[in-house]
Amino acid sequence: TDIDVDINAIPLDDSLTYELYSRGDTTGLFQFESDGMKKYLKILKPNRFEDLIAMNALYRPGPMDYIPSYVNRKHGREKIEYDISLMEVYLKDTYGITVYQEQVMLLSQLLAGFSKGMADSLRKAMGKKIVSMMDQLKVKFQEGCTQRGHDPEVVEKIWKDWESFAHYAFNKSHSTCYAYISYQTAYLKAHYPAEFMAAVLSRNLNAVSYTHL
């Protein structure tokens, strides 16, 4: 077709691309083609790149439980609430829901006065599921929050949410890279569907051929 697409310069606000995600028409798209993901995309109706980053991070064991709230809060069917009002600064983009490891790190510094090193230890303990380290950091988190006048019951709830989230917590930088690759493939599928699907099918045929060899 003599069309040259600079895949690294495509707009991140392309309406056709978001319509494709919203229809769940994501077969062949990196990270977004499972049946479960398609179901959630249809009800989420993503219309901004931040939604794709969040969905990529949420569609994991643990954080997946928060997808219905994320969807309902985005569409105004559920009130956006913050356990402590200060948390809005880091949770506004995700409608009051903790989605990324970076948010936990920043919130631990904000609410409990964690140093950057302690916040990174928390990230490591969550990511590698190191229970003993999590238990030690919980005590420090509670102490720091108490010193800053936060309600102990609310602090306990926040920590329990984080423990649940820790089962498969993603960092935002990782999720952003995944979402960007997915968006690039979605853009091509939305604008050049025949060429895109021909490439996908050719790739699959090659993979089958190599397997038989």
C-alpha positions as CSV (number, residue, x, y, z in Angstrom):
1,T,0.0,0.0,0.0
2,D,3.1,2.3,0.1
3,I,2.0,3.4,3.6
4,D,4.9,3.9,6.0
5,V,3.9,3.8,9.7
6,D,6.2,5.2,12.3
7,I,5.1,2.9,15.1
8,N,7.0,4.9,17.7
9,A,5.2,8.1,16.8
10,I,1.5,7.0,16.8
11,P,-0.9,9.1,18.8
12,L,-1.9,7.8,22.2
13,D,-5.4,9.2,22.0
14,D,-6.6,7.5,18.8
15,S,-10.3,6.9,19.1
16,L,-10.4,4.0,16.7
17,T,-7.9,2.1,18.8
18,Y,-9.8,2.7,22.0
19,E,-13.1,1.6,20.3
20,L,-11.3,-1.7,19.3
21,Y,-10.4,-2.3,23.0
22,S,-13.9,-1.3,24.1
23,R,-15.4,-3.9,21.8
24,G,-13.1,-6.6,23.2
25,D,-11.7,-7.1,19.7
26,T,-8.3,-7.9,21.0
27,T,-7.4,-11.3,19.4
28,G,-3.8,-11.0,18.4
29,L,-3.0,-8.1,20.8
30,F,-0.2,-8.5,23.2
31,Q,-1.4,-9.1,26.8
32,F,-5.1,-8.4,26.1
33,E,-6.4,-11.4,24.2
34,S,-7.7,-13.7,26.9
35,D,-11.4,-14.3,27.2
36,G,-11.4,-12.8,30.7
37,M,-9.6,-9.7,29.6
38,K,-12.0,-9.2,26.7
39,K,-14.9,-9.4,29.1
40,Y,-13.5,-6.7,31.4
41,L,-12.5,-4.4,28.5
42,K,-16.1,-4.5,27.2
43,I,-17.4,-3.1,30.5
44,L,-14.5,-0.8,31.2
45,K,-14.7,1.0,27.8
46,P,-11.1,2.3,28.1
47,N,-10.6,5.7,26.6
48,R,-7.2,6.7,27.8
49,F,-3.8,5.1,28.0
50,E,-3.8,5.1,31.8
51,D,-6.7,2.6,31.7
52,L,-4.7,0.1,29.6
53,I,-1.8,0.4,32.0
54,A,-4.1,-0.2,35.0
55,M,-5.9,-3.1,33.4
56,N,-2.6,-4.8,32.5
57,A,-1.6,-4.6,36.2
58,L,-5.0,-5.5,37.6
59,Y,-5.6,-8.6,35.5
60,R,-3.4,-10.7,37.8
61,P,-4.2,-13.0,40.8
62,G,-4.8,-10.7,43.8
63,P,-5.4,-7.3,42.1
64,M,-8.1,-8.8,39.9
65,D,-10.6,-8.6,42.7
66,Y,-10.4,-4.8,42.3
67,I,-11.4,-4.7,38.6
68,P,-15.2,-4.3,39.3
69,S,-14.5,-1.3,41.6
70,Y,-12.1,0.3,39.1
71,V,-14.7,-0.1,36.3
72,N,-17.6,1.2,38.4
73,R,-15.6,4.2,39.8
74,K,-14.5,5.1,36.3
75,H,-18.1,5.3,35.1
76,G,-19.5,7.0,38.2
77,R,-21.4,4.0,39.5
78,E,-19.3,3.8,42.7
79,K,-18.1,6.7,44.8
80,I,-14.3,7.3,44.7
81,E,-13.1,7.1,48.3
82,Y,-9.7,7.3,50.0
83,D,-9.1,5.6,53.3
84,I,-7.1,8.7,54.3
85,S,-7.6,11.9,52.3
86,L,-3.8,12.4,51.8
87,M,-3.8,9.2,49.6
88,E,-5.6,11.1,46.7
89,V,-2.3,12.5,45.5
90,Y,-1.0,9.1,44.5
91,L,-4.3,7.3,43.8
92,K,-6.3,9.8,41.8
93,D,-5.3,8.4,38.4
94,T,-6.5,4.9,39.5
95,Y,-9.8,6.1,41.1
96,G,-8.7,5.6,44.7
97,I,-7.5,2.0,44.1
98,T,-3.9,0.9,44.8
99,V,-2.8,-0.7,41.5
100,Y,1.0,-0.4,41.3
101,Q,4.0,-1.2,43.5
102,E,5.1,2.4,43.1
103,Q,1.9,3.6,44.7
104,V,2.6,1.5,47.8
105,M,6.1,2.8,48.0
106,L,5.0,6.4,47.8
107,L,2.1,6.0,50.2
108,S,4.3,4.3,52.8
109,Q,6.6,7.3,52.7
110,L,3.6,9.7,52.9
111,L,1.6,8.0,55.6
112,A,4.3,6.4,57.8
113,G,7.4,8.4,57.0
114,F,9.2,5.4,55.5
115,S,12.6,6.3,54.0
116,K,13.1,5.5,50.3
117,G,15.2,2.5,51.3
118,M,12.4,1.1,53.6
119,A,9.8,1.7,50.8
120,D,12.0,-0.3,48.4
121,S,12.3,-3.0,51.0
122,L,8.5,-3.1,51.2
123,R,8.3,-3.4,47.4
124,K,10.8,-6.2,47.5
125,A,9.0,-8.0,50.3
126,M,5.7,-7.7,48.4
127,G,7.1,-8.7,45.0
128,K,9.0,-11.8,46.4
129,K,6.3,-12.6,49.0
130,I,8.8,-12.5,51.9
131,V,6.4,-12.9,54.8
132,S,8.9,-12.3,57.6
133,M,10.0,-9.0,56.1
134,M,6.4,-8.0,55.5
135,D,5.6,-8.6,59.2
136,Q,8.6,-6.5,60.3
137,L,7.6,-3.7,58.0
138,K,4.0,-3.8,59.1
139,V,5.0,-2.9,62.7
140,K,7.1,0.0,61.4
141,F,4.2,1.1,59.2
142,Q,1.8,1.0,62.0
143,E,4.1,2.9,64.3
144,G,4.8,5.6,61.7
145,C,1.2,6.1,60.9
146,T,0.3,6.3,64.6
147,Q,2.9,9.0,65.2
148,R,1.3,11.0,62.4
149,G,-2.2,10.7,63.9
150,H,-3.8,8.2,61.5
151,D,-6.6,6.0,62.8
152,P,-5.2,2.6,63.7
153,E,-8.2,0.7,62.3
154,V,-7.9,2.6,59.0
155,V,-4.2,1.8,58.9
156,E,-4.9,-1.9,59.5
157,K,-7.4,-1.9,56.6
158,I,-4.8,-0.2,54.3
159,W,-2.2,-2.8,55.2
160,K,-4.7,-5.7,54.6
161,D,-5.5,-4.3,51.2
162,W,-1.8,-4.2,50.4
163,E,-1.3,-7.7,51.5
164,S,-4.0,-8.9,49.2
165,F,-2.6,-6.8,46.4
166,A,0.8,-8.2,47.0
167,H,-0.1,-11.6,45.6
168,Y,0.9,-10.5,42.2
169,A,1.7,-6.8,42.4
170,F,3.0,-5.1,39.2
171,N,5.2,-2.1,39.0
172,K,3.8,0.7,36.8
173,S,6.9,1.0,34.6
174,H,6.6,-2.7,33.7
175,S,2.9,-2.4,33.1
176,T,3.4,0.8,31.0
177,C,5.8,-1.0,28.7
178,Y,3.4,-3.9,28.2
179,A,0.5,-1.6,27.6
180,Y,2.4,0.5,25.0
181,I,3.4,-2.6,23.0
182,S,-0.3,-3.7,23.2
183,Y,-1.4,-0.3,22.1
184,Q,0.9,-0.3,19.1
185,T,-0.5,-3.7,18.0
186,A,-4.0,-2.4,18.6
187,Y,-3.4,0.7,16.5
188,L,-2.2,-1.4,13.6
189,K,-5.2,-3.7,13.9
190,A,-7.7,-0.8,14.1
191,H,-6.2,1.0,11.1
192,Y,-4.8,-1.8,9.0
193,P,-6.8,-4.9,10.0
194,A,-6.2,-7.0,6.9
195,E,-2.4,-6.4,6.9
196,F,-2.3,-6.9,10.7
197,M,-4.2,-10.2,10.7
198,A,-2.2,-11.5,7.7
199,A,0.9,-10.9,9.6
200,V,-0.5,-12.6,12.7
201,L,-1.6,-15.6,10.8
202,S,1.8,-15.8,8.9
203,R,3.6,-15.7,12.2
204,N,1.5,-18.5,13.6
205,L,2.0,-20.6,10.5
206,N,5.7,-20.1,10.8
207,A,5.6,-21.1,14.5
208,V,3.7,-24.3,13.6
209,S,6.2,-25.1,10.8
210,Y,9.2,-24.7,13.2
211,T,7.5,-26.9,15.8
212,H,7.1,-29.7,13.3
213,L,10.6,-29.4,12.1
